Amino acid sequence: MSRTVPPREIRAVLDDVANALQGAIGLATHVRRNAQTVADDAVALEAAIGRAVSALKRLRPRSGPGRAAR
């Protein structure tokens, strides 16, 4: 059996859905901004690690007589 849903109840349900979606949109925006910040931080971290590795490589002995080339 199906029942007829009164217009007042439909409006109440749609209001609840609209309110829930507004909250979800706000949360989605927050998550997107945080994800972008994390991605930016990852790029900066990768660059910093690259610079540190380059600096450490400068300490490696150069190849020469009696030394193996690397």
TORLUM-340828 format. One record per residue: residue number from 1; residue in one letter; y, z, x of N, C-alpha, C, O, CB in turn. Coordinates in nm, 3 decimals. Atoms other than C-alpha are relative to their C-alpha. Last residue first. Glycine has a CB too. Layout:
# TORLUM-340828
<atom i="NUM" aa="a" n_Y="Y" n_Z="Z" n_X="X" ca_Y="Y" ca_Z="Z" ca_X="X" c_Y="Y" c_Z="Z" c_X="X" o_Y="Y" o_Z="Z" o_X="X" cb_Y="Y" cb_Z="Z" cb_X="X"/>
...
END
This chain:
# TORLUM-340828
<atom i="70" aa="r" n_Y="0.033" n_Z="-0.043" n_X="0.136" ca_Y="0.668" ca_Z="-0.744" ca_X="7.976" c_Y="0.061" c_Z="-0.090" c_X="-0.101" o_Y="0.044" o_Z="-0.069" o_X="-0.221" cb_Y="0.046" cb_Z="0.142" cb_X="-0.024"/>
<atom i="69" aa="a" n_Y="-0.102" n_Z="0.042" n_X="0.098" ca_Y="0.650" ca_Z="-0.871" ca_X="8.334" c_Y="-0.044" c_Z="0.045" c_X="-0.138" o_Y="-0.163" o_Z="0.044" o_X="-0.169" cb_Y="0.022" cb_Z="-0.155" cb_X="0.003"/>
<atom i="68" aa="a" n_Y="0.049" n_Z="0.095" n_X="0.101" ca_Y="0.425" ca_Z="-0.668" ca_X="8.562" c_Y="0.114" c_Z="-0.035" c_X="-0.095" o_Y="0.191" o_Z="0.052" o_X="-0.136" cb_Y="-0.121" cb_Z="0.060" cb_X="-0.078"/>
<atom i="67" aa="r" n_Y="-0.012" n_Z="-0.051" n_X="0.136" ca_Y="0.589" ca_Z="-0.510" ca_X="8.864" c_Y="-0.047" c_Z="-0.106" c_X="-0.098" o_Y="-0.021" o_Z="-0.225" o_X="-0.079" cb_Y="0.145" cb_Z="0.044" cb_X="-0.032"/>
<atom i="66" aa="g" n_Y="0.086" n_Z="-0.115" n_X="0.019" ca_Y="0.489" ca_Z="-0.565" ca_X="9.229" c_Y="0.008" c_Z="0.060" c_X="-0.140" o_Y="-0.061" o_Z="0.159" o_X="-0.168" cb_Y="0.034" cb_Z="0.104" cb_X="0.100"/>
<atom i="65" aa="p" n_Y="0.117" n_Z="-0.003" n_X="-0.088" ca_Y="0.784" ca_Z="-0.789" ca_X="9.296" c_Y="-0.081" c_Z="0.127" c_X="-0.023" o_Y="-0.028" o_Z="0.238" o_X="-0.017" cb_Y="0.042" cb_Z="-0.011" cb_X="0.148"/>
<atom i="64" aa="g" n_Y="-0.035" n_Z="0.042" n_X="-0.136" ca_Y="1.011" ca_Z="-0.788" ca_X="8.991" c_Y="-0.125" c_Z="0.003" c_X="0.086" o_Y="-0.236" o_Z="0.012" o_X="0.033" cb_Y="0.111" cb_Z="0.090" cb_X="0.061"/>
<atom i="63" aa="s" n_Y="0.116" n_Z="0.049" n_X="-0.076" ca_Y="1.007" ca_Z="-0.712" ca_X="8.624" c_Y="0.049" c_Z="-0.052" c_X="0.136" o_Y="0.159" o_Z="-0.107" o_X="0.148" cb_Y="-0.077" cb_Z="-0.113" cb_X="-0.080"/>
<atom i="62" aa="r" n_Y="0.003" n_Z="0.147" n_X="-0.004" ca_Y="1.300" ca_Z="-0.506" ca_X="8.501" c_Y="-0.123" c_Z="-0.041" c_X="0.081" o_Y="-0.167" o_Z="0.030" o_X="0.172" cb_Y="0.133" cb_Z="-0.059" cb_X="0.062"/>
<atom i="61" aa="p" n_Y="-0.013" n_Z="0.062" n_X="-0.132" ca_Y="1.234" ca_Z="-0.139" ca_X="8.435" c_Y="-0.010" c_Z="-0.151" c_X="-0.012" o_Y="-0.091" o_Z="-0.203" o_X="-0.089" cb_Y="-0.107" cb_Z="0.054" cb_X="0.097"/>
<atom i="60" aa="r" n_Y="0.125" n_Z="0.055" n_X="-0.053" ca_Y="1.288" ca_Z="-0.042" ca_X="8.073" c_Y="0.023" c_Z="-0.062" c_X="0.136" o_Y="0.122" o_Z="-0.132" o_X="0.156" cb_Y="-0.059" cb_Z="-0.105" cb_X="-0.096"/>
<atom i="59" aa="l" n_Y="0.057" n_Z="-0.095" n_X="-0.098" ca_Y="1.600" ca_Z="0.168" ca_X="8.013" c_Y="-0.128" c_Z="-0.051" c_X="0.063" o_Y="-0.173" o_Z="0.003" o_X="0.164" cb_Y="-0.027" cb_Z="0.134" cb_X="-0.068"/>
<atom i="58" aa="r" n_Y="-0.078" n_Z="0.012" n_X="-0.124" ca_Y="1.785" ca_Z="-0.123" ca_X="7.845" c_Y="-0.052" c_Z="0.095" c_X="0.108" o_Y="-0.024" o_Z="0.075" o_X="0.226" cb_Y="0.148" cb_Z="0.030" cb_X="-0.027"/>
<atom i="57" aa="k" n_Y="0.055" n_Z="0.109" n_X="-0.082" ca_Y="1.505" ca_Z="-0.135" ca_X="7.590" c_Y="0.077" c_Z="-0.016" c_X="0.130" o_Y="0.022" o_Z="-0.065" o_X="0.229" cb_Y="0.002" cb_Z="-0.131" cb_X="-0.078"/>
<atom i="56" aa="l" n_Y="0.117" n_Z="-0.051" n_X="-0.073" ca_Y="1.618" ca_Z="0.207" ca_X="7.464" c_Y="-0.061" c_Z="-0.108" c_X="0.089" o_Y="-0.111" o_Z="-0.077" o_X="0.197" cb_Y="-0.105" cb_Z="0.052" cb_X="-0.098"/>
<atom i="55" aa="a" n_Y="-0.047" n_Z="-0.093" n_X="-0.104" ca_Y="1.962" ca_Z="0.070" ca_X="7.373" c_Y="-0.117" c_Z="0.052" c_X="0.083" o_Y="-0.107" o_Z="0.060" o_X="0.205" cb_Y="0.077" cb_Z="0.118" cb_X="-0.064"/>
<atom i="54" aa="s" n_Y="-0.066" n_Z="0.079" n_X="-0.106" ca_Y="1.812" ca_Z="-0.227" ca_X="7.190" c_Y="0.047" c_Z="0.089" c_X="0.114" o_Y="0.033" o_Z="0.054" o_X="0.231" cb_Y="0.119" cb_Z="-0.078" cb_X="-0.057"/>
<atom i="53" aa="v" n_Y="0.107" n_Z="0.066" n_X="-0.075" ca_Y="1.579" ca_Z="0.006" ca_X="6.997" c_Y="0.059" c_Z="-0.082" c_X="0.115" o_Y="0.007" o_Z="-0.080" o_X="0.226" cb_Y="-0.084" cb_Z="-0.091" cb_X="-0.094"/>
<atom i="52" aa="a" n_Y="0.068" n_Z="-0.103" n_X="-0.081" ca_Y="1.873" ca_Z="0.226" ca_X="6.896" c_Y="-0.110" c_Z="-0.063" c_X="0.085" o_Y="-0.126" o_Z="-0.028" o_X="0.202" cb_Y="-0.058" cb_Z="0.111" cb_X="-0.090"/>
<atom i="51" aa="r" n_Y="-0.089" n_Z="-0.035" n_X="-0.112" ca_Y="2.076" ca_Z="-0.077" ca_X="6.782" c_Y="-0.066" c_Z="0.103" c_X="0.091" o_Y="-0.054" o_Z="0.094" o_X="0.213" cb_Y="0.134" cb_Z="0.054" cb_X="-0.052"/>
<atom i="50" aa="g" n_Y="-0.005" n_Z="0.113" n_X="-0.091" ca_Y="1.785" ca_Z="-0.202" ca_X="6.572" c_Y="0.087" c_Z="0.028" c_X="0.121" o_Y="0.051" o_Z="-0.006" o_X="0.234" cb_Y="0.051" cb_Z="-0.122" cb_X="-0.071"/>
<atom i="49" aa="i" n_Y="0.125" n_Z="-0.005" n_X="-0.075" ca_Y="1.739" ca_Z="0.144" ca_X="6.421" c_Y="-0.004" c_Z="-0.115" c_X="0.101" o_Y="-0.048" o_Z="-0.096" o_X="0.214" cb_Y="-0.122" cb_Z="-0.008" cb_X="-0.096"/>
<atom i="48" aa="a" n_Y="-0.010" n_Z="-0.112" n_X="-0.094" ca_Y="2.107" ca_Z="0.148" ca_X="6.323" c_Y="-0.127" c_Z="0.010" c_X="0.085" o_Y="-0.120" o_Z="0.036" o_X="0.205" cb_Y="0.024" cb_Z="0.132" cb_X="-0.075"/>
<atom i="47" aa="a" n_Y="-0.090" n_Z="0.039" n_X="-0.108" ca_Y="2.080" ca_Z="-0.199" ca_X="6.167" c_Y="0.010" c_Z="0.110" c_X="0.106" o_Y="0.011" o_Z="0.081" o_X="0.225" cb_Y="0.140" cb_Z="-0.033" cb_X="-0.055"/>
<atom i="46" aa="e" n_Y="0.068" n_Z="0.102" n_X="-0.080" ca_Y="1.775" ca_Z="-0.099" ca_X="5.964" c_Y="0.086" c_Z="-0.043" c_X="0.118" o_Y="0.036" o_Z="-0.059" o_X="0.230" cb_Y="-0.036" cb_Z="-0.121" cb_X="-0.087"/>
<atom i="45" aa="l" n_Y="0.103" n_Z="-0.069" n_X="-0.079" ca_Y="1.949" ca_Z="0.218" ca_X="5.847" c_Y="-0.072" c_Z="-0.099" c_X="0.091" o_Y="-0.097" o_Z="-0.070" o_X="0.208" cb_Y="-0.100" cb_Z="0.071" cb_X="-0.092"/>
<atom i="44" aa="a" n_Y="-0.069" n_Z="-0.073" n_X="-0.107" ca_Y="2.257" ca_Z="0.021" ca_X="5.735" c_Y="-0.100" c_Z="0.070" c_X="0.091" o_Y="-0.083" o_Z="0.072" o_X="0.213" cb_Y="0.099" cb_Z="0.101" cb_X="-0.060"/>
<atom i="43" aa="v" n_Y="-0.053" n_Z="0.101" n_X="-0.092" ca_Y="2.039" ca_Z="-0.223" ca_X="5.538" c_Y="0.068" c_Z="0.069" c_X="0.119" o_Y="0.048" o_Z="0.030" o_X="0.234" cb_Y="0.100" cb_Z="-0.094" cb_X="-0.073"/>
<atom i="42" aa="a" n_Y="0.114" n_Z="0.054" n_X="-0.076" ca_Y="1.844" ca_Z="0.066" ca_X="5.385" c_Y="0.046" c_Z="-0.104" c_X="0.100" o_Y="-0.004" o_Z="-0.109" o_X="0.212" cb_Y="-0.104" cb_Z="-0.061" cb_X="-0.097"/>
<atom i="41" aa="d" n_Y="0.038" n_Z="-0.098" n_X="-0.102" ca_Y="2.169" ca_Z="0.240" ca_X="5.286" c_Y="-0.115" c_Z="-0.052" c_X="0.086" o_Y="-0.117" o_Z="-0.030" o_X="0.207" cb_Y="-0.038" cb_Z="0.134" cb_X="-0.064"/>
<atom i="40" aa="d" n_Y="-0.104" n_Z="0.005" n_X="-0.103" ca_Y="2.286" ca_Z="-0.073" ca_X="5.104" c_Y="-0.032" c_Z="0.097" c_X="0.115" o_Y="-0.013" o_Z="0.064" o_X="0.232" cb_Y="0.138" cb_Z="0.034" cb_X="-0.061"/>
<atom i="39" aa="a" n_Y="0.018" n_Z="0.127" n_X="-0.073" ca_Y="1.955" ca_Z="-0.090" ca_X="4.919" c_Y="0.103" c_Z="-0.013" c_X="0.112" o_Y="0.070" o_Z="-0.055" o_X="0.222" cb_Y="0.010" cb_Z="-0.120" cb_X="-0.097"/>
<atom i="38" aa="v" n_Y="0.117" n_Z="-0.017" n_X="-0.085" ca_Y="1.982" ca_Z="0.280" ca_X="4.826" c_Y="-0.025" c_Z="-0.127" c_X="0.082" o_Y="-0.057" o_Z="-0.119" o_X="0.201" cb_Y="-0.125" cb_Z="0.034" cb_X="-0.085"/>
<atom i="37" aa="t" n_Y="-0.038" n_Z="-0.090" n_X="-0.108" ca_Y="2.336" ca_Z="0.227" ca_X="4.697" c_Y="-0.117" c_Z="0.019" c_X="0.098" o_Y="-0.097" o_Z="0.016" o_X="0.219" cb_Y="0.045" cb_Z="0.137" cb_X="-0.056"/>
<atom i="36" aa="q" n_Y="-0.084" n_Z="0.078" n_X="-0.090" ca_Y="2.223" ca_Z="-0.074" ca_X="4.494" c_Y="0.043" c_Z="0.085" c_X="0.119" o_Y="0.047" o_Z="0.036" o_X="0.232" cb_Y="0.123" cb_Z="-0.054" cb_X="-0.075"/>
<atom i="35" aa="a" n_Y="0.086" n_Z="0.093" n_X="-0.072" ca_Y="1.938" ca_Z="0.129" ca_X="4.346" c_Y="0.081" c_Z="-0.084" c_X="0.099" o_Y="0.036" o_Z="-0.109" o_X="0.210" cb_Y="-0.075" cb_Z="-0.092" cb_X="-0.099"/>
<atom i="34" aa="n" n_Y="0.073" n_Z="-0.076" n_X="-0.103" ca_Y="2.178" ca_Z="0.409" ca_X="4.257" c_Y="-0.089" c_Z="-0.092" c_X="0.082" o_Y="-0.100" o_Z="-0.076" o_X="0.203" cb_Y="-0.084" cb_Z="0.111" cb_X="-0.065"/>
<atom i="33" aa="r" n_Y="-0.095" n_Z="-0.038" n_X="-0.105" ca_Y="2.409" ca_Z="0.165" ca_X="4.079" c_Y="-0.068" c_Z="0.077" c_X="0.112" o_Y="-0.041" o_Z="0.054" o_X="0.229" cb_Y="0.114" cb_Z="0.084" cb_X="-0.059"/>
<atom i="32" aa="r" n_Y="-0.037" n_Z="0.120" n_X="-0.075" ca_Y="2.119" ca_Z="0.008" ca_X="3.890" c_Y="0.096" c_Z="0.035" c_X="0.113" o_Y="0.080" o_Z="-0.014" o_X="0.225" cb_Y="0.064" cb_Z="-0.104" cb_X="-0.093"/>
<atom i="31" aa="v" n_Y="0.113" n_Z="0.036" n_X="-0.086" ca_Y="1.981" ca_Z="0.351" ca_X="3.790" c_Y="0.036" c_Z="-0.122" c_X="0.085" o_Y="0.004" o_Z="-0.125" o_X="0.204" cb_Y="-0.127" cb_Z="-0.029" cb_X="-0.084"/>
<atom i="30" aa="h" n_Y="0.010" n_Z="-0.102" n_X="-0.105" ca_Y="2.321" ca_Z="0.463" ca_X="3.656" c_Y="-0.110" c_Z="-0.036" c_X="0.099" o_Y="-0.090" o_Z="-0.028" o_X="0.220" cb_Y="-0.027" cb_Z="0.140" cb_X="-0.062"/>
<atom i="29" aa="t" n_Y="-0.113" n_Z="0.025" n_X="-0.089" ca_Y="2.364" ca_Z="0.140" ca_X="3.459" c_Y="-0.004" c_Z="0.096" c_X="0.119" o_Y="0.019" o_Z="0.055" o_X="0.233" cb_Y="0.133" cb_Z="0.015" cb_X="-0.076"/>
<atom i="28" aa="a" n_Y="0.031" n_Z="0.122" n_X="-0.075" ca_Y="2.015" ca_Z="0.180" ca_X="3.312" c_Y="0.111" c_Z="-0.033" c_X="0.100" o_Y="0.084" o_Z="-0.075" o_X="0.212" cb_Y="-0.023" cb_Z="-0.119" cb_X="-0.096"/>
<atom i="27" aa="l" n_Y="0.098" n_Z="-0.036" n_X="-0.103" ca_Y="2.100" ca_Z="0.539" ca_X="3.214" c_Y="-0.037" c_Z="-0.121" c_X="0.085" o_Y="-0.050" o_Z="-0.109" o_X="0.207" cb_Y="-0.127" cb_Z="0.059" cb_X="-0.065"/>
<atom i="26" aa="g" n_Y="-0.067" n_Z="-0.083" n_X="-0.099" ca_Y="2.413" ca_Z="0.431" ca_X="3.030" c_Y="-0.093" c_Z="0.037" c_X="0.115" o_Y="-0.054" o_Z="0.034" o_X="0.231" cb_Y="0.054" cb_Z="0.126" cb_X="-0.065"/>
<atom i="25" aa="i" n_Y="-0.088" n_Z="0.090" n_X="-0.075" ca_Y="2.223" ca_Z="0.152" ca_X="2.856" c_Y="0.073" c_Z="0.078" c_X="0.109" o_Y="0.085" o_Z="0.031" o_X="0.222" cb_Y="0.101" cb_Z="-0.070" cb_X="-0.094"/>
<atom i="24" aa="a" n_Y="0.084" n_Z="0.078" n_X="-0.091" ca_Y="1.949" ca_Z="0.396" ca_X="2.755" c_Y="0.084" c_Z="-0.094" c_X="0.086" o_Y="0.057" o_Z="-0.111" o_X="0.205" cb_Y="-0.106" cb_Z="-0.080" cb_X="-0.078"/>
<atom i="23" aa="g" n_Y="0.042" n_Z="-0.089" n_X="-0.108" ca_Y="2.204" ca_Z="0.636" ca_X="2.606" c_Y="-0.083" c_Z="-0.074" c_X="0.103" o_Y="-0.067" o_Z="-0.052" o_X="0.223" cb_Y="-0.079" cb_Z="0.117" cb_X="-0.054"/>
<atom i="22" aa="q" n_Y="-0.121" n_Z="-0.028" n_X="-0.078" ca_Y="2.359" ca_Z="0.355" ca_X="2.404" c_Y="-0.032" c_Z="0.090" c_X="0.118" o_Y="0.016" o_Z="0.068" o_X="0.229" cb_Y="0.109" cb_Z="0.065" cb_X="-0.089"/>
<atom i="21" aa="l" n_Y="-0.024" n_Z="0.112" n_X="-0.089" ca_Y="2.010" ca_Z="0.245" ca_X="2.302" c_Y="0.127" c_Z="0.019" c_X="0.082" o_Y="0.134" o_Z="-0.023" o_X="0.198" cb_Y="0.010" cb_Z="-0.129" cb_X="-0.080"/>
<atom i="20" aa="a" n_Y="0.097" n_Z="-0.007" n_X="-0.110" ca_Y="1.930" ca_Z="0.589" ca_X="2.163" c_Y="0.024" c_Z="-0.112" c_X="0.100" o_Y="0.015" o_Z="-0.091" o_X="0.221" cb_Y="-0.145" cb_Z="-0.007" cb_X="-0.055"/>
<atom i="19" aa="n" n_Y="-0.038" n_Z="-0.113" n_X="-0.086" ca_Y="2.250" ca_Z="0.590" ca_X="1.957" c_Y="-0.095" c_Z="0.011" c_X="0.121" o_Y="-0.051" o_Z="0.035" o_X="0.233" cb_Y="-0.001" cb_Z="0.133" cb_X="-0.080"/>
<atom i="18" aa="a" n_Y="-0.123" n_Z="0.039" n_X="-0.071" ca_Y="2.175" ca_Z="0.243" ca_X="1.818" c_Y="0.044" c_Z="0.111" c_X="0.096" o_Y="0.084" o_Z="0.082" o_X="0.208" cb_Y="0.113" cb_Z="-0.030" cb_X="-0.100"/>
<atom i="17" aa="v" n_Y="0.038" n_Z="0.099" n_X="-0.102" ca_Y="1.816" ca_Z="0.344" ca_X="1.733" c_Y="0.123" c_Z="-0.038" c_X="0.082" o_Y="0.116" o_Z="-0.047" o_X="0.204" cb_Y="-0.062" cb_Z="-0.126" cb_X="-0.066"/>
<atom i="16" aa="d" n_Y="0.075" n_Z="-0.071" n_X="-0.105" ca_Y="1.936" ca_Z="0.659" ca_X="1.554" c_Y="-0.038" c_Z="-0.096" c_X="0.114" o_Y="-0.026" o_Z="-0.061" o_X="0.231" cb_Y="-0.126" cb_Z="0.065" cb_X="-0.059"/>
<atom i="15" aa="d" n_Y="-0.097" n_Z="-0.082" n_X="-0.073" ca_Y="2.198" ca_Z="0.459" ca_X="1.360" c_Y="-0.068" c_Z="0.074" c_X="0.116" o_Y="-0.014" o_Z="0.081" o_X="0.226" cb_Y="0.068" cb_Z="0.101" cb_X="-0.095"/>
<atom i="14" aa="l" n_Y="-0.075" n_Z="0.091" n_X="-0.087" ca_Y="1.930" ca_Z="0.203" ca_X="1.269" c_Y="0.108" c_Z="0.074" c_X="0.079" o_Y="0.133" o_Z="0.041" o_X="0.195" cb_Y="0.065" cb_Z="-0.112" cb_X="-0.083"/>
<atom i="13" aa="v" n_Y="0.088" n_Z="0.038" n_X="-0.111" ca_Y="1.707" ca_Z="0.483" ca_X="1.138" c_Y="0.074" c_Z="-0.092" c_X="0.097" o_Y="0.064" o_Z="-0.075" o_X="0.218" cb_Y="-0.127" cb_Z="-0.070" cb_X="-0.054"/>
<atom i="12" aa="a" n_Y="0.017" n_Z="-0.118" n_X="-0.086" ca_Y="1.989" ca_Z="0.629" ca_X="0.928" c_Y="-0.086" c_Z="-0.034" c_X="0.122" o_Y="-0.055" o_Z="0.006" o_X="0.234" cb_Y="-0.065" cb_Z="0.115" cb_X="-0.079"/>
<atom i="11" aa="r" n_Y="-0.124" n_Z="-0.022" n_X="-0.075" ca_Y="2.083" ca_Z="0.285" ca_X="0.792" c_Y="-0.014" c_Z="0.118" c_X="0.095" o_Y="0.031" o_Z="0.110" o_X="0.210" cb_Y="0.117" cb_Z="0.025" cb_X="-0.097"/>
<atom i="10" aa="i" n_Y="-0.009" n_Z="0.108" n_X="-0.099" ca_Y="1.721" ca_Z="0.213" ca_X="0.696" c_Y="0.125" c_Z="0.019" c_X="0.085" o_Y="0.120" o_Z="0.006" o_X="0.207" cb_Y="0.002" cb_Z="-0.138" cb_X="-0.068"/>
<atom i="9" aa="e" n_Y="0.093" n_Z="-0.037" n_X="-0.109" ca_Y="1.700" ca_Z="0.554" ca_X="0.525" c_Y="0.003" c_Z="-0.106" c_X="0.111" o_Y="-0.002" o_Z="-0.073" o_X="0.229" cb_Y="-0.145" cb_Z="0.016" cb_X="-0.054"/>
<atom i="8" aa="r" n_Y="-0.057" n_Z="-0.116" n_X="-0.069" ca_Y="2.013" ca_Z="0.480" ca_X="0.318" c_Y="-0.088" c_Z="0.041" c_X="0.118" o_Y="-0.038" o_Z="0.075" o_X="0.225" cb_Y="0.016" cb_Z="0.119" cb_X="-0.097"/>
<atom i="7" aa="p" n_Y="-0.104" n_Z="0.042" n_X="-0.095" ca_Y="1.879" ca_Z="0.132" ca_X="0.233" c_Y="0.061" c_Z="0.117" c_X="0.078" o_Y="0.094" o_Z="0.101" o_X="0.196" cb_Y="0.110" cb_Z="-0.073" cb_X="-0.074"/>
<atom i="6" aa="p" n_Y="-0.135" n_Z="0.002" n_X="0.057" ca_Y="1.568" ca_Z="0.287" ca_X="0.071" c_Y="0.104" c_Z="-0.039" c_X="0.106" o_Y="0.090" o_Z="-0.002" o_X="0.222" cb_Y="0.035" cb_Z="0.138" cb_X="-0.060"/>
<atom i="5" aa="v" n_Y="-0.083" n_Z="-0.095" n_X="-0.073" ca_Y="1.240" ca_Z="0.184" ca_X="0.228" c_Y="0.142" c_Z="-0.009" c_X="-0.056" o_Y="0.202" o_Z="-0.116" o_X="-0.059" cb_Y="-0.003" cb_Z="-0.028" cb_X="0.155"/>
<atom i="4" aa="t" n_Y="-0.134" n_Z="0.054" n_X="-0.016" ca_Y="1.006" ca_Z="0.020" ca_X="-0.020" c_Y="0.085" c_Z="0.108" c_X="0.066" o_Y="0.091" o_Z="0.222" o_X="0.020" cb_Y="0.061" cb_Z="-0.045" cb_X="-0.138"/>
<atom i="3" aa="r" n_Y="-0.103" n_Z="-0.070" n_X="0.076" ca_Y="0.651" ca_Z="0.129" ca_X="0.027" c_Y="0.134" c_Z="-0.066" c_X="0.028" o_Y="0.153" o_Z="-0.127" o_X="0.134" cb_Y="0.005" cb_Z="0.152" cb_X="0.037"/>
<atom i="2" aa="s" n_Y="-0.128" n_Z="-0.003" n_X="-0.073" ca_Y="0.348" ca_Z="-0.070" ca_X="0.120" c_Y="0.101" c_Z="0.073" c_X="-0.085" o_Y="0.091" o_Z="0.078" o_X="-0.208" cb_Y="0.049" cb_Z="-0.145" cb_X="0.034"/>
<atom i="1" aa="m" n_Y="-0.119" n_Z="0.000" n_X="0.083" ca_Y="0.000" ca_Z="0.000" ca_X="0.000" c_Y="0.125" c_Z="0.000" c_X="0.087" o_Y="0.130" o_Z="0.067" o_X="0.190" cb_Y="0.000" cb_Z="0.121" cb_X="-0.095"/>
END
